[in-house]
Amino acid sequence: MKSLEQERRRIAELFDIAPSRVLHALAVLGVADLVGPDGTGAQALEEELGLGRENLWRLLRAAEALGVLTVDAEGGVRLLTAGTLLKTDHPGSLRAEFSDNALFTAWGPFVDCLRNGTPSYELSHGAPIFARMDDSPEELRQFHEHMRVRATQLYRPLLPHLLERCADDPVDLGGGTGGLSVLLLDASPTLQVTLTDLPAVIELIPETVRNAYPGRLVLSTGDMFTTVPAAHGTYLLGSVLHDWSDVRASELLTRCARALPEHGEIILLERVLDETGPDTRRMSDMWMMAMTGGRERSESEWAALARRSGLELREVHHGSGELAAITLSLPGADTTVHLKESAR
């Protein structure tokens, strides 16, 4: 059992926002990108970044305390493993995430968010997060760059399950700039994926993605709350519904249910919270409350949302990562008819 003093120190450390601000500064300045494989001198960083020597040195020593880099007695800077995650071209890069200052400043009015239900982001910035991005092409680009990187990390553990369950013509609904679609297309030469999102988002899909899958990647523009492509065997919603309240999430699922063929399935890639007890993923629930007005849900809450939308929860598959694949169908439907022969 921890002593009162140990608990005091632990709780006090949770107040400290400095570590996240140090990582934010490193990400915005691009420090990790400037440190070569054999290290870089602090003086070279000073010249490249245009920072005063003292402030740069203090930042680097703080970063050293966080275990992202080392600084030797001669001023040589070398990245540690954690520091490589701040490099732009690292496959698990967190640079875009730490660079986003708007998400940090949005937490200021969080208590008012709790009191009146308006997302903290909206209270802080004067507009809902997605509406604000619609008015800022650069913020929209940065957000979807971040989402594309995150998609690879989040969905890869579920890929074997998705390849077993998906029909040959899945829809990646609200699929952004193609992170999930690319995973599926790279893993299966037979899939034809329809990727849908708003026109401004579809425009951000890199040409390398557009041209890599001739005849197998179909890009479709539209608002998923008003238009869902009809009669596909599988509808994939990757980290979509946690952005929305139960009312709005049910509106979207109801529209998907109307588009669903008799034997089709909807697969949600989402967190499934523990019903009771401590669960660190509850912090993600706070993020969704603060940023979008959405929420993370437990299995019983996902089942209730499905029923509210005229659907039935059929299966929850927990992968090795933080997300699960939640399969929904029309009540009583036999969804085995569209599964691939190899999966039967």
Secondary structure, DSSP 8 states (H G I E B T S, - for coil): ---HHHHHHHHHHHT--HHHHHHHHHHHHTHHHHS-TT-EEHHHHHHHHT--HHHHHHHHHHHHHTTSEEE-TT-EEEE-HHHHTTSTT-TT--HHHHH-HHHHHTTTTHHHHHHH---HHHHHHSS-HHHHHHT-HHHHHHHHHHHHHHHHHHHGGGHHHHHHH--SS-EEET-TTSHHHHHHHHH-SS--EEEEE-HHHHTTS-HHHHTTSTTTEEEEES-TTT----S-SEEEEES-GGGS-HHHHHHHHHHHHHH--TT-EEEEEE-EE-SSS--TTHHHHHHHHHHTS---EEHHHHHHHHHHTT-EEEEEEE-SSS-EEEEEESTT--GGGGS-GGG-
